[in-house]
């Protein structure tokens, strides 16, 4: 007798069916909603910044270092952190953190279900955090917010758990695309960090969402690429050695930053006060750091532009790196709301600017860009995401080979030196171990005839229990169970 599964003609490379088209259609709606949320978050950040540092109800693009507050500016991050602590305590604790670990946890442990509170409070809290000087980026919060929107839409529809996960990730990818204009990197981030599979049923809707978000943001005349860079260097083995060297340094920096964040988190957990107050203490560190180096506050996109243009000297880059690392670690460890991508780019770029003088000659900003991507890729353990992210941010496809070399080197360092990334460590501390390796299910490839025993041993029904026990425990017995047969060889049971 043949079954559909025993006939090779019925087997396919993928198990995806036509329902993927329905999920892709829903992803179009999710992408549009994610785009709106992303634009709203960017405007909220600018509004919060102008209110906090300039006393203006305005969306003008003002720089934090130009604030007229003087020494009083140190209190602004403290007040912002207090508001976030209260929002987390009395609103939703899920707004704490930088977004991506929370999205992963919802996917793996929460059946991809996020509530409306997260969709509302996460962007609001992040805008307050960044607007009050928090050294974060908007990408983590919008990934969480876009994911929450995708999850909410999915919860209103008759979809499976896997389809709901796909729509959550589609919203996250659309949100990231909205903020940075990097649809390919958003898709790669979904594959490397969020989907935990590489199949058409999830890839197609996520790709649709990212592409739709990019088309819509282009129609709205949002900028892209947001950090144009046309530099490079001559390809040679000397250059290759430099690419690998900057990648190794970025990998070491990635490990250091991860250790700093969780050392700060451990320190806060030892305090005899409720976690609601921790962000205030982190905000105080941010405020003091802002007095030392104002450029370390906020999203810091101007820093990235200056480094890529070669306008950041080594001493200024070193100061920015040290201050940014300290205040970022303290703030993130305190449990406030904010993202990690932009800070990693800034700190990595600062390291690249510091080391540029001892590396092979290249165009200004070349080593800073490599270090940005490698630090991001090493810290998040997402080398492909980091590579395409840097290419799309700059619009420079000629950087592809140096970038992948540096990111692979950083990835190798962090994988060999650290058990987990900055993203998975938080989940592991909550008692859940993640395996980041994709494997083909051996049960999907192996046929019964390949593992069956052709010469079947049996046990006669007349055997005593004592004899059966001795037979089953004998060293030469290879199986835990055997068919029981009568005197005619008919199977009676197991």
Secondary structure, DSSP 8 states (H G I E B T S, - for coil): ---TTTSGGG--S----THHHHHHHHHHHHHHHHHHHHHHHHHHHHHHHHHHHH---------GGG-TTGGGGGGHHHHHHHHHHHHHHHT-GGGSB-SHHHHHHHHHHSTT---HHHHHHHHHHHHHHHHTT-S-BSHHHHHHHHHHHHHHHHHTS---HHHHHHHHHHHHHHHHHHHH--HHHHHHHIIIIIS----HHHHHHHHHHHHHHHHHHHHTT--SSTT--------SHHHHHHHHHHHHHHHHHHHHHHHHHHHHHHHHHTSSS-GGGHHHHHHHHHHHHHHH-GGGSS--HHHHHHHHTT---HHHHHHHHHHHHHHHHHHHHTT-B-BSHHHHHHHHHHHHHHHGGGS----TTHHHHHHHHHHHHHHHT-HHHHHHHHHHHHT-GGGHHHHHHHHHHHHHHHHHH-SS-TTHHHHHHTT----------HHHH--HHHHS-SS--EEETT--HHHHHHHHTSTT---S--EEE-TT--EEE-
